[in-house]
Amino acid sequence: MKNMRPTLSSPLLSRLSEFVATQTGLDYPQERWDDLERGIAAAAPDFNFSETEPCAHWLLSAPLTRQMNETLASHLSVGETYFFREKQSLEIFGEQVISQLLQSRRQNERRFRIWSAGCSTGEEAYTIAILLDRLIPDLQEWNITILATDFNPKFLRKAAQGVYGEWSFRDAPVWLREGYFTKCSDGRFEIHPRIRKMVTFSYLNFAEDVYPSLSNNTSAMDVIFCRNVLMYFTAQRAKQVTGNFYRALVDGGWLIVSPAEASHSLLSPFTPVDFPGAVLYRKMENAESKLRISDDQVMQSPKETEASPLSLPAVQVKPAATEITTAQAGQLLAQQPDEREVPSSMARNCANQGRLSEALEWCKKAITADKMNPLHHYLSATILHEQGQHEIAIQSLRRALYLDPDFVLAHFALGNLHQSQGRYREAKRHFGNVLLLLRKHPQDEILPDAEGLTAGRLVEIASSLLASLPQSATANA
Ligand SMILES: C[S@@+](CC[C@H](N)C(=O)[O-])C[C@H]1O[C@@H](n2cnc3c(N)ncnc32)[C@H](O)[C@@H]1O
């Protein structure tokens, strides 16, 4: 397949490349036309064509549904990945970013959030989990989220299984297989359940989905890894995606791209921070985080790094001051015609900025003021989920569903929670309920309180999540 002879004409490939850029954001300049043709050939059977050329003409002539677009994109996107890829940025991540987070958060909420965006079959996300396992002696006392997303359900399924062949270890340190994998009877290697549980895999399409959003857990990130993804996008799409990442990060948060993707103009809202061997990108919004840049310069001192990567000078990342919260409350009160809405708006604001304890306090106020409102219980559940309080989050969602059994987002959140806990039958049931309930809704209806998410899109996401559940759950449940 790799060396197939081109059969499509140059004018046809040129039109296809333009079409694919518009439809999926993926960039296929002339030097990659053979990849483009290979992708169309691989997608053809999914569109019921046995030959590539008629499929190419059909694609150009028919308006594609979103699902067709994604099928096409999943054949055109490259899933190449392996453990401990691009070691320099991983070292900086461990020695600088994580060490700083550990010091600044140790005294307050012991939590942070990392997103492997475009995770493919999971090697990057598990590498992050393994690094944390090695770097943090009291890991059990921390609430660490590692969200890993992709838009290819086949990749996600493989990622959740966590079973890999030799090729995934091609640049891995020698201790990796020994320490973190068990050899299977077929010669492949299965990741230890303890590490698998640290990662939540989820479906997300950068081109179509709403993010950052509380509803898909993509807000208030401390670190986003998006490596070897942007390079396949057109400049326009890449700019849009990095803009969304900027908003998905907390102030002071980091974006880690591949060295080949490090472009200051593409990543212009971010502040580039030079480390030996790699550039990381940081969101620096207010004076407080600007001050912290001098700490980064301290961190770059090779002497300090060599001496003790985990005992750098304390960098205080104070949670945003409570006065701001009070001021915001005043502002909201002035804007909100209904003052009963203020606590829940405040809860959302705080949650979006990663101030979860405050957010939860506002949720409690909202519930006290209006116990029968299912939204407050749902909001409370999304925050509890982020805090790692899964069982209490489930109870809150059950309360929300008791008050409104047709509350689609609550079913969806329960599906996600059960999935993250490995309870696939329950996950299947709730994703099924989402599909059932949404049958009554027009595709383009924007769902209430879903930050712009449409009914049609949620159907697609829930279907993809159902497809990514292990086969056993879907077969016998
Ligand atoms: C080359 S892999 C990179 C994997 C990993 N980040 C690494 O560096 O090893 C690129 C991944 O991006 C995913 N991807 C491409 N376009 C996407 C989109 N629009 N939404 C979500 N994922 C996308 C692909 O499915 C693929 O798994």
Ligand as a Chemical Component Dictionary entry (heavy atoms), coordinates in Angstrom:
data_LIG
# 
_chem_comp.id                   LIG 
_chem_comp.type                 NON-POLYMER 
_chem_comp.pdbx_formal_charge   0 
_chem_comp.three_letter_code    LIG 
# 
loop_
_chem_comp_atom.comp_id 
_chem_comp_atom.atom_id 
_chem_comp_atom.alt_atom_id 
_chem_comp_atom.type_symbol 
_chem_comp_atom.charge 
_chem_comp_atom.model_Cartn_x 
_chem_comp_atom.model_Cartn_y 
_chem_comp_atom.model_Cartn_z 
_chem_comp_atom.pdbx_ordinal 
LIG C1  C1  C 0  0.378  12.040 14.283 1  
LIG S1  S1  S 1  -0.847 11.751 15.485 2  
LIG C2  C2  C 0  -0.068 12.478 16.875 3  
LIG C3  C3  C 0  -0.155 11.634 18.124 4  
LIG C4  C4  C 0  0.589  12.197 19.326 5  
LIG N1  N1  N 0  0.107  13.507 19.667 6  
LIG C5  C5  C 0  2.071  12.201 19.093 7  
LIG O1  O1  O 0  2.651  13.279 18.922 8  
LIG O2  O2  O -1 2.668  11.143 19.093 9  
LIG C6  C6  C 0  -2.101 12.941 15.041 10 
LIG C7  C7  C 0  -3.453 12.643 15.661 11 
LIG O3  O3  O 0  -4.295 13.789 15.509 12 
LIG C8  C8  C 0  -5.621 13.332 15.289 13 
LIG N2  N2  N 0  -6.398 14.388 14.614 14 
LIG C9  C9  C 0  -6.190 14.912 13.380 15 
LIG N3  N3  N 0  -7.152 15.807 13.097 16 
LIG C10 C10 C 0  -7.976 15.855 14.169 17 
LIG C11 C11 C 0  -9.159 16.586 14.464 18 
LIG N4  N4  N 0  -9.683 17.443 13.598 19 
LIG N5  N5  N 0  -9.731 16.383 15.677 20 
LIG C12 C12 C 0  -9.199 15.513 16.565 21 
LIG N6  N6  N 0  -8.095 14.783 16.333 22 
LIG C13 C13 C 0  -7.483 14.956 15.152 23 
LIG C14 C14 C 0  -5.436 12.100 14.415 24 
LIG O4  O4  O 0  -6.557 11.237 14.456 25 
LIG C15 C15 C 0  -4.179 11.473 14.997 26 
LIG O5  O5  O 0  -4.498 10.517 15.937 27 
# 
loop_
_chem_comp_bond.comp_id 
_chem_comp_bond.atom_id_1 
_chem_comp_bond.atom_id_2 
_chem_comp_bond.value_order 
_chem_comp_bond.pdbx_ordinal 
LIG C1  S1  SING 1  
LIG S1  C2  SING 2  
LIG S1  C6  SING 3  
LIG C2  C3  SING 4  
LIG C3  C4  SING 5  
LIG C4  N1  SING 6  
LIG C4  C5  SING 7  
LIG C5  O1  DOUB 8  
LIG C5  O2  SING 9  
LIG C6  C7  SING 10 
LIG C7  O3  SING 11 
LIG C7  C15 SING 12 
LIG O3  C8  SING 13 
LIG C8  N2  SING 14 
LIG C8  C14 SING 15 
LIG N2  C9  SING 16 
LIG N2  C13 SING 17 
LIG C9  N3  DOUB 18 
LIG N3  C10 SING 19 
LIG C10 C11 SING 20 
LIG C10 C13 DOUB 21 
LIG C11 N4  SING 22 
LIG C11 N5  DOUB 23 
LIG N5  C12 SING 24 
LIG C12 N6  DOUB 25 
LIG N6  C13 SING 26 
LIG C14 O4  SING 27 
LIG C14 C15 SING 28 
LIG C15 O5  SING 29 
# 
